[in-house]
Amino acid sequence: MAVLERLWRSLAARARPTGGVLPPTRKSQTRDLGIRTPPLPARVTLLLEDGRDQPWREVQPIVKPGQYVRAGEPVARAVGHLALPVHASISGHVSALFMHDESAPDGQHRPAVVIDADGASQHQWLPALDWQAALPDEIIQRIADAGIAGMGGGGFPAHLKIRAARQASIDTLVVNAAECEPYLSVDDQTLRLHADRVLSGAAMVARATGAAAIVIGIEDDKPEAASAVRDRLGELPCPARLEVIPTRYPSGGERQLIERLLGRRLSTGQLPVDAGVLCHNPGTLAAIHDAVALGKPMIERTLTLAGRALDRPGNVTARLGTAIEHLLIDAGLDRARLSRVIEGGPMMGQAISSLSQPITQTTNGLIAADETELPTPPPARPCIRCGDCQPACPAGLAPQQLWWHAQAGEDQKAEANGLFDCIECGACDYVCPSHLPLASGFGEAKQRLRTARAESARADQARHRFEARQAREQREAAEREARRQARRQAAARRGQQRDATSGSKETSAGAKGAATAPDVRGLRIAQAAAKAAARKAEKALERAAQQQESADVLADLETQLNIAREHLAAADARLKTARQEETRS
């Protein structure tokens, strides 16, 4: 077995530079049809959670049923660290408000704000921001206030990625325009028609992060988009270049694109910012331009409508919260031909259970397919050990070997062989002659490992809470003692000032200043250490969220962040008190 493992690793290393598969792109359905705007819906449903029920993503409604709102007006504020504010996508009256305690396991009445349109199309934007004169933190705050999440599928808050990139002092911003999923042509059309917005958004992000260069990666099946970008590269305020790469799925994977464009390979557990890189897709950058330059919050997105069950496929810019059925009917849905609807692309997308579901920021495409177009996969059969999955893996893994470990419950061995490097792209599923659900099996193995780690972390979480309570009690006792000492010292100084001569007063004051200075200096050092601890805890939470750690692990990190912030607040208070005492003396 050891010999086989060495052979697999050797083959994986040779397969790493290529990898991927070549499924039919099927982009011809929509790639030359431009972008249209469908009729505004009569009602929108703005979800207040992303389906993972995580408190750090929680938002809190700030409107009431019957209240009138305009498009762009906030209807919910961010509560959790990774949450984003929600804005009304149409003008009208709030007709319903579903809270978390009213949600149901079957998905009905998910936490949401429901707005009925008034047909007036009133809007309320934020004030425009002069990004070239604004400070980086002002740009980042505007992106946060606009509620922009990444539109490539993950939905991670854009401002947190940008802030982390600034703290890491990245040198390169990568614009991920590969768009390798079949059917989808959103980024292609966005670059063709709105390259100015995309590149302007890239310049804003480069200023906010301090990136010295911009690299745009695009596949060679999008020559019109590449030409539109090339014509405007000279308008960017920093060095920029366009890299055209061969069309191959999944060339748009973040790690794969960074390695191909910059030659920087990320090891297990590393994020792009660890390699000095930040990635954003064209849709996110266009939304950032609108938010900063125009003050327009995140209320709409462009998505692809494709599939043989549609008479009028194409790309549309639709308001968030619009029911999927509304968009498909406008695209000429033929229910008799409809077999299933996939949200996203056919490789990594998910079949939806109800056409009444609303679109969200991460809905980059809807495929209304008939049975012949995307047929139901046949039943899985035993692995025949053909090895076809290995050269297809873009991460250079051995899926066959990982599958054996996962099926045997040997998750630790699977992890040792690169399980968490798997991006679950489905390339191995695509080439498997036995139709094994490899990607989903790897996802389940990852979840088992995360669950096991979460269980072991619960004791640590309880310990952190106990230590936080102890630290708080000790801090309060120390503050009480410090106040008592300060009162005693003040009384002693008043007595000295009454009884001592002017010469002795000067001597006493000099001695007192000498005694006070070291205390203030020590408090400054403690404050700096508390700030560093808070930044470290914040970065750890953001990293764990990007890696989709379990709820218990993230809750533990959230607790640690709260403790660090409490310590920082206490350090600030102690330093302020000491400075006031020093001034009075």
N, C-alpha and C positions, 0 to 999 in steps of 0.2 A: 504493500500500500504506500509506503514511503517513496518508492521509486515512481509509482504512478502519480503521486502528488507533485514530485519534482518535475515530472514530464508535463503535467497540466500547467504548472506555473511557467514553465519554459514556453509552452505553446501560447499561453495567455500573454506573455511579454511580447511575442512576435505578432500577436493579433492586435495589440493595443493601438498601433498607429492608425489602423483602418477601422475595423469594427463597424457596427451598424448594418442596416439592411436597405433594400431599395423597393419598398412597396409602391404600388401605383399612386401617383400624387393626386390625381383626380381634381386638380386645382382649376382645370379648364372650365368647370361649371361656373366659376365666379370671378376668375382673375382679371377679366377684361370688362367687367360690368360697372366699375366705379363704386361709389358709395352713395346710397340713397337714404332718405329719412322717412320712416314709416309714419302713419298718422299717430298722433298722441293717443295713449290709452285713456279710457274713461276712468280707470282706477289703477293705482300702483300699490304694491305691497313691499315696503322697505324692511328687509330683515334686520333684526338687531343682534343676531349672532350668526356664526358661520357653520353651525351644525356640530361643533366640537364641545360645546358647553364648557368653555374654559373661562374662569373668572377674570383672567388678565386680558381677555378680549371683550369683556362685558361693556355695554353702553347703556345709558340710562335715558329714557324719554324725557323731553322737556316741553312737550305739548300735551294738550288735553283733547278728548273727543269734542268735535264741533268747532275747534279752533281753525281759523283761516291761516294758511301758510302760502308763501310764494316760492317758486322754484329757486333753489339755492339757499333757502332759509334753514338753519339747523333745526332738526326735530329730535335729536338725541345727542348727548355729550358722551365723550369717552370716559370710562371709569377705570378699567384695567390698564396696565402698563402697555399692552400691545393692542389696545382698542383704538378705533378711529371714530370721529364724529360722523353722524349720518345727516344728510341734507335732503330736503324735499326735492324730488325730481320733477314735479309738476306743481302748478298752483291750484289750490282748491281747499276743501275742508277735510280735516281729520275725521274719518268716519268710524274708525275702530282703532283700538290700542290693545295689543295682546302682550302681557307681561310674561316673565319667565315662569311664574307659578301657574299660568294658565296654559302653558304648552303641553302637548300630548305626545306620548311615545310614538304614535303612528304618524307624526309629522304634521298633523292638523293643528292650526292655531300656533304656529311657531312664533316666538317673540317677534313682533313686527309693529310698524306704524302703517296704517292703511289710509290712503288719501284719495278722495273722489275729486276728479278734475272739474274745474269751473269753466274751462274753455277760453279763459282770458289770457293765458300764457304770461302771467306776471312773474317777474324774477327779482331776486335780491342777491347781487354779487358782493364780494369783498372788495375793498379799494385796491386799485392796481398798485403794483410794487415795482419801483425802478430797481431791477435786480443788479444792474451794473454799479449802482451806488450803494446798494444795501449790503449789510454785513452778512456773512455766511449763515450765522444763526437766525437772522431774520428770514432768509430764504427757506431754511429748513422749517422754521415755525410756520411759515405760510403754507408749505406743503402739508404739514400736519393739520393745520386749521381747515384745509380744503378736503381732508379725508381721503387722500389718495393712497390706494394700495397697489401693489404690483399686479399688472394685468397679464402676466405670462402664465398664470395658473396657481401659483402659491398663495397669492393674496397677502404677502407680508407687507406691513406698513412701510411705504416708501421713505418717509422721513427717518425712520429708525435705521434703515440700511444706509442712508446718506450720512446720518450722524455717526454711525459706527465707522463708516469709511473715512470721515474727517478725523476721527480720533486715531484711526490707524495710519493716517498720513499716506493714503494710497497715491499712486502715480498715474494710473490709467483708468479711464472710463470706457467700458466696452458696451456698445449698442448691439444688442442681440437681435438682429433682423433675419436670422436664419429661417425661422418659421418652417420647421421641417415636417410637422404633422400633415398628413394628407388632408385634402379638402380645404383647409384653412388658408385664406388669402388676405386676412385683415392687415397684417403688417405690410404686405406687398402694396396694397391699395393706399394705406396711410402714407407710405413713403412716396408713392407716385404723386399723390394729390396734395400732401401736406408735409413735404420734406422740410420746409421752412420752420414749421412748428416743432417737429421732432429735433432738428439740429439746434434750434433755439433752446429747447428744454435741455438738451445735452450740455449746452454752454452754461446754463444756469446751474446744473448739477456739478459741472466741473468747477465752477466758482465756489459753490458751497462746500465741496470736498477738498479743494486744492489740487485736483488732478491736473497733471501737466500735459496730458495727451488724451485724445479720443480716438478709438478704433471702432469702426463699424464693420461687423461681420455679416455677410449676406450670401445666400446660396446662388449658384450660377443659373438657376431657372427663373430668376427675377431680373432680367436685364433692364427693363424700363425703370424699376425702382432704383437699381444701382446707378443708372444714368442720372436720375433726378437728384440723388445724393451727391454724386460726383460734381455736378454743376454748382453745388452750393458749399462745398467743403471750404472754399476760400473765405466764406463769410464768418467762419468760426474764429474766436479770439485766441485759440491755442492750437498747437499742431494737431492735425487730424488726418487719418488715412482710411481708405475703404479697402477691405479685404474681401474678394470674391472667392468663395470656397466651393468645392464640389457638392452637388446635391446628394445627400445621403442621410437617412434617418438613423439616430437622432443627433444630427450636427448642432441642433439648438440647445442641447444640454449644457448647462452653465460650465461645468468642469471641462467637458469636451471642447467647448468653444474657446475657453481661455487657453487650454493647452495648444489648440490648433493655431490660434491667432498670435499668442505671445510666447509659446514654448514653456509655459509655467505649469507644472503638474502639481495638483493639490493632493496631499496625502490624506489618509483617513482622518476625519474629524476636523480638517481645515476648512475654513470658509474662504470665499474669494478675497475678502479684505485682508486675510492673512498673507496673501500673495501680492498685495498692493493693487487689487483690482476691485472695481464695482461694476456690476452688470445691471442694465435696465433694457426693457424692450421698447420699441417705438411708441406703442400706445401709452405706456406710462410716461414717457418723456413728453409726448404731445399734451397729456393731461397736466403735467407739471408746468409747461409753458402757459397753458390757459389759466391755471390757478395763480401763477406769479404775475404774468404780464396783463391778464384781463381780470383777475379776481374771481374767476369762475370756479366754484366748488365742483367736486366729483358728483355729477348728477346723470351722466350718460357714458356709454361706451360703444365702440364699433365692434361688431361681431359678424361672423360668416353664417349665412343660412344656405345650406346645401342639402343634396340628397335627391333621389329620383322621385320621391313623393311630393316634391315641390315643383310647381309650374314656373315660378319666378324666383329662382335662387339668386343670391347676390350677397353683397356686404351692406349692412345697415348700421346707422348710428341711432341707437334706441335709448330711451330713458331707463335708468335703473329702477327695478321694481315692476317692470312691464311683464305681464304674464307671457310665458313661452307660446301659448296658444295664439295670442294676439299677433305675434310676429309671424308665426307659421301660416296663419290664415291670410295675412297680408301678402305672404310669399306664394300663395296659391296652393295650400295644402290639399292633397287628395287623400282623404282618410281611407278610402278603399285600398289604396296601394301601400299605406303606411304600415310598416312592420314594427319599427321601434325608433325612438329619438335618442341620439347620443349627445350629451353635453360635452363639448370639447372635441378633440380629434378621435379618430377610430382606434388609435394605438393606446392612448392613455386616458381617453374620455370615459364617462360613466353613463349608462342608460338611465334615463329619468323615469320616475314612477308616475308622474302626473303632469299633464300639459298646463295645469294651473300654477305650477311653480313659477316664481318670478326670476328674472335674470339678475345677476349680481355683478360686481366688478370683475370677477374671475371668469365670467361666461364669455369665452372667446369664440365660440361657435356652437351651432346646433345643426345636427345632421339628421334629417328626416329620411330614413332609408327604407327601401322596400326589402323583401326577403332575399331577392337575388343579389342585391347590392352589398349588404352586410349580413350574410347568412349566419344563423345560430351555429356556433362551433360544435362539431361532433363530440361525442363522449371521449374523455381522455383514455388512453391506452397505456400499458406499461412502457417505460423508457427502454429503447432499443440500443442505447449507448452509441448512437451514431456520431456524436460530437459536433453536430451542425450548429448547436447553440453557442459554442465557444468562440468561433471567429466572428459571430454576429454581435457579441457583447461589446458595447462601446467603452466599458470600464475595464476591459481586459481580464474579466473574471472567467471562472469555469462553472457556468450555470449547472451543468450536469452534476458536478461534485457538490455544489451548494444544495441542489435538490435532494441528493442522497442524505446529507446531514439534516436538512430541514424535515424530511419525511421521517427520519429516525429520531427526531427530537433532540438531535445533537447541535443545539443552537450555538453553543460556545465554539464548537469546531467550525460551524458555518461562519461565525464572526471572525475567527482567526484566518479564514480564507477570503475575507473581504466582503462579507455580507452587507455591511453598511456603506460600501462603495457602490452597491447596486442602486441605480436611479429608477428602477421599476418602469423602464421605458417600453417593455413588451417586445423588444427585438427578438429575444430568445423564444418567446411564445410564437412569434410569427413564422419562424423557420422550423419549429418542432414538428416532425412528422407524426408524433404520437398525441399532439394537441394537448400537451400537459400545461396546466395553469402555472407556469414557473414564476412569473412576476408576482402573482397574488400569493403564491406559497412563500416567496421570499419576504413579502410584506407581512405575512402572518408570523414568520420567524422573528422578524425585527420587533413586532409588537410583543411577542412573548418575552423577548429579552428586556424590552423597556418595562414591561409589567414586573418582571422579576427584580429589576433594579429599583423600581418604585417601591416594592414591598420592603426591600432592604433599606430604602431611604426613609421609610416612615419613622423608624427609631431615631434617625438623625434629625428629622423634622421636629419630633417631640423634644429632643435634646436642645435644638436651637431655640425652641420656645422657652424651655426652662432657663437656658442661659440668658435669653433676652430678659426674662423676668428678673433674674438675679442681677443682671447688669443695670436694669432700670432702678431696682431697689438700692443698689450700691451708689448709683449716680445721684439719686435723690438724697441719700444720706450724706454723700460728699458735698452736695450743694447746700444742704442745711448747715453742715459743719462750716463750710466756707463762709456762709452768711454770718454765722456766730463769730467766727474769727474776724471777719471784716468789721463787725460792730465793736468787738473788743479793741481792735487796732485803732478804730476811729476815736473811741473814748480815750485811749491812751494818748493819741496825738493831741486831742483837745487839752488834756491835762498838761502835756509837755509844753504846749503853746502858751498856756497860762503861767506856768512856773519857770520856764527856762529863759535864759537871756537870749538876745538876738544871735550871739555867736553860737550858742548851743543849739538854737533853732536851725541854723544853717547846717550844722554838723548832723543833727538828727534827720533833716530833710534829705541830705546827701546819702546817709546810711539807708534811709527808707527807700529811696529811689533805687539804690543798688540792690536792695533786697527784692524790690518789686520787679525789676527788669527781667531777672531769670525766670520768674513765674510766668510773665506774659510771653516770653520766648518759648517756654515749654508748652503753653497753651496753643501757640501758633503751630508748633510742630504737631501737636495732637490733632488740631483742626485739619492740617494738610493730610495727615494719615487717615482721618475719617473720610475726607473727600475722596482719596484714592480708593478706600475700601468700598465706598458707595458706587464709584465708577466701575470698579471690578465686578461688583454684584450685579449692576445693571447690564454690563456686557455679557456676563454669564447667563443671565435670563434671556437676553435676546438671542444668544447663540443656541441655547437649548430649544427655544421656540422655533428657530429656523430649521433645526434638526428634527423637529417634531417629536420631542421627548414626551413621555407620558404625563398625564395630568398631575400625578403625585410628585414627580420630579420637579415639574414647573412650579407647583405649589410650594415646595420646599425652597426653591430659589427665590420665589416671591417673598417668602418669610424672611429669608436672609437679606434681601434688598430692603425690606421695611426696617429690619433691625439696624442695618448700616445707615439708613436715613435717620433713624432715631438718634444713633450715636453722633451723627454729623450735626443734627440740630442741637444736641446737648453741648457739643464742643463749641459750636457757634455762640451759644448762650454764655458759656463759661468765659470765653475770650472777650465777649462784649462787656460782661460784668467787670472783668479784670481791667479792661481799658478805661472804663468809667471810674473805677477806683483810682487808677493811675492819674487820670486827669484831675480828679478832685484833690489829690494829694500834691 
